[in-house]
Amino acid sequence: MNYQLTLLAEDTPGVLSHIVSLISRRSFNINTLSVGYTEEKNVTRMSFVVTADSENEVEQVMKQINKLINVIKIENLTHVDSINRELVMIKVKANPVNRNDIVNIVNIFRAKIVDVNRETLVIESTGSHTKIDAICEMLKDYGIIEVARTGTLSMSRGPVPLKDM
């Protein structure tokens, strides 16, 4: 099963490496990883989607991660009411014959065309991983040249921030 883990850590060299190596030592597969700055100076937010056999295994690795000096807070947002989003950029072949069809698909998915030239379009879309998978599947017939996806970002709903959960 996939689990959505989100953590806050001090923004110091090597902290990501320590966390990733701890997860991989437990034989978890990291499906997606997103790392970025937060509203607090010197604090980084990391979002992982990991595959594990059981929730108990996930809890064990979370306890080990939480013991790391630079980790401020870690939460499993898998069963928490949360918002989960991904970003994708897709470069697809586009000629005068199929360009309108591609534009229609982009509009259906409420995506955006961010680059146009004679031979290609670059499309940007955000949403759940199922939405991103669906737009990629729809554009496959037109000839996808390149895909760049971010990892899933998660944030709990409501007024309580991650650090206070």
N, C-alpha and C positions, 0 to 999 in steps of 0.2 A: 504494500500500500504506500501511497505517497503522503508525506507529511510536510506541512509548511512551518518552518522554524524561522523566527525573526529574533535578532538580537541587537543589542547596543554594546559597543566596545569603545575603549579609548582608541583614538586615532594615532597609533604608534606603529613603527615598522615591524613587520613580522606577525602581527596579531592575526591577520587573515590566514597566513600560512599555518600557524599553530592550530587554528580552529579546523581548517580543512584537513590537516593531517590527522587530527583526533577523530574526525568523522570517517575518514577513509580507513583508519586502523580498525574501526568497528565493522568494516565491510559494507558500509552504506554507500549507495550510489548517489552522487549529487547530480540531480537532473538539471536544476537551474541554480544560479547564484547571482545575486545583485548586491552591489556594495555602493554606498554613497554617503555624502555628508548629511548631517542633521541640522536642526535649528540650534543646537548647542555647539559651541566651539570645541574642537578636539574630540568630538564624539561621532562615530561612524555607525550607520545602520546596515546590517547585513540580513538578507532574506535568502533562505535556502529552501529548495524543494528536494527532499531526500526520499529514497525508497528504502523501506525497512520491513522486516517480517512482522514485527509487533510493536505495539505502543510501549510496552515495557522496555524494549531495546532503545527506543527513542528517548524515553525518560532517563535511562542510564547514561546515554551520551550527553543529554542535556545537563545532567548533574556534573559530569566531567568537564564540560565546556564552562559551566558556571564557576568551577573552581579556578579557572585560569585568571590570573591577576588582572589582565586588561579587560575582562568581560564585566560589563555593568549589569546586564539583564538579558535573559533568554526566555522566550515563550514559544509554545507550540500553538499556533493559531489555526490548526487544522479543524478543530471543533468549536472555535470561537466565531461569533458573528463578525465577519470581516470582509473587507473589500480586497479582491485579488485582481491585479492587472499586469499585462505584459505589453511590450511595444515590439512591433516588427516593421522592418523596411524590406520591401520586396521589389526587386528589379525584374521587370517582365518585358518580353519582346512585344512591340506594338507597331503595327503598320497601319496605313490608312484604312484597310479593310476591317481590322478587328479593334481598332482604337475605341470606337463608340461602345462596343460590347464590354471592354475592360472598364471604361468610365462608368457604365451602368452597374457593374459589380462593385466598384469602389463606392458608389453612392448607396447601394443597398447595405453595405457593411459600415456606412458612415465613416469611411476612411478618407484619406487625403492623398492627392497626387502632389508630390513634393519636388519632382524633377521630370522634365519632358525633353526629349530630343526626337529626331526623325525615326530612330529604331527602337527606343525603349521608353518606358515610364517607370518611375520609382514611386511606390505607394507606401504610405505610412498608416498604420492602424494600431489602435490600442484596444484592449479588452481582455476577457478571460482567455485562458489557453485554448478552450474549445472554439471560441470565435476566431482566434488567430489561426488555428488548424483549419477551420472552415474556409477562410478567405484564401489561404494557401492552396487548399484543394481546388477551389473554384478557378484560381488563376493558373493552375498546372497545365490546363489544356492550351494556354496561349504561349507557353514556353517561359518558365521561370529561369532567369539567368543567375540570380543570386538572392539569398535570404539572410538577413541579420536579425536575430531575436534577442531581446533582453531576457533576463530571468524574471520570474514572477515576483512582483512587489506586493506585500500584504500590509494592511493597516486595520486594526480593530475598529468597529463602529462605536460611536458614542464618545463621551467626553474624557474617558480615562486614557492617558498616553501609555505607551509600552512600558516606560520606566516605572509606572505606578501600578501596573497589573500584578 
